[in-house]
Each structure stands twice: as C-alpha cells, then as structure tokens.
Amino acid sequence: MGAAIGGGLAGLTAVGTGLFGLRQARLQLEHQESEAARQRRFESLTERRGPRSQAYAEFVAAGQDLIDALYGREQEFHQQFEGLWEMIRKRRSTVAIAGPAAVVRAAGDFANEVRSFRNEVAHGRLQGPRIFNEKQRFERRLDAFTKAARTALEDEGHPPAGPSSTAAPRA
C-alpha cells in the first residue's frame, strides 16, 4: 500500500514538474518571439533613420527659408515666395514617403498653413506689411514638425503600447 501511495505521489510530482516546465517553455518562447520582433523593428528603424533624417532636415530647411524670407523686404519676399512654396511641397512628398504618420501629419500641417497663407495673399486678404506679421504661424507649425521628427528619429524599436501582434497566442 505504501509503495502504491509513493508511486502515485511520484507520478503527480512528475506531472506537476512537466506542466511547470511546459509553462516555462511557453513563457520563454513568447519572450524570444517578442525580443526577435523588437530586434527586427530596431534594425528596420536604424536602416530608415539616415534617409528619414535627411528628408526631415531638408523639409525644416525649406520651411526655415520661408520664415527667413518673412524677415526680409516685401518685394524680395514676393519674388521668392513661389519658389519657396514649391520647395516645401517637394520636401513634403519626401517626408510623406519617409514617414511615420505623426511626422507626415506635422509636415502636412505646416504645408497647409503655407497654402492658406498663399491663398490669403493671392486673394488680397493679406497684403502689405501685414504679411510680415505672420511669422509665428509658420514657426509654431515648423517647431511641431521638428518635435515630431526628433521623436521619430529617437525611436529605438521598443514595441508600441498595447497587445503585441507577434506574441504567440496563450494556450
């Protein structure tokens, strides 16, 4: 009788140990999958960081050129404005490809502000020296773009908050 009880306890211990080992193996596999996904994301971000940085810097430079022109003389500004607007539009398309969404949105906000300004000038709603009082509207938008770009460039591949799409489903 004692041998049967001892054998039963040994069997239960073996089952418990097996279940514990299985649980540990599942947790280890989930961790390895999560780490592999984070590493792939980091490598992808690292590869894109150079081109993104260049696209962002060119967009900021085009925006800053526009702002700098607003510190000049009115006639010079009108001569330069269409070329500056064209540069912003082209740089915006490069940023749109480079991404991510928050940076693309901030670039769009800046470009939309410039387009709105252009329409106000073209329709005579904004003219004369008042044009030069509009610097802040561009500076705020360009600062917001710069902040979004910096955040994107500082991303080190940590998974986004929320459930992970790469983790194995729990059994």
Secondary structure by P-SEA (a helix, b strand, c coil): caaaaaaaaaaaaaaaaaaaaaaaaaaaaaaaaaaaaaaaaaaaaaaaaaaaaaaaaaaaaaaaaaaaaaaccaaaaaacaaaaaaaaaaaaaaaaaaccaaaaaaaaaaaaaaaaaaaaaaaccccccccccaaaaaaaaaaaaaaaaaaaaaccccccccccccccccc
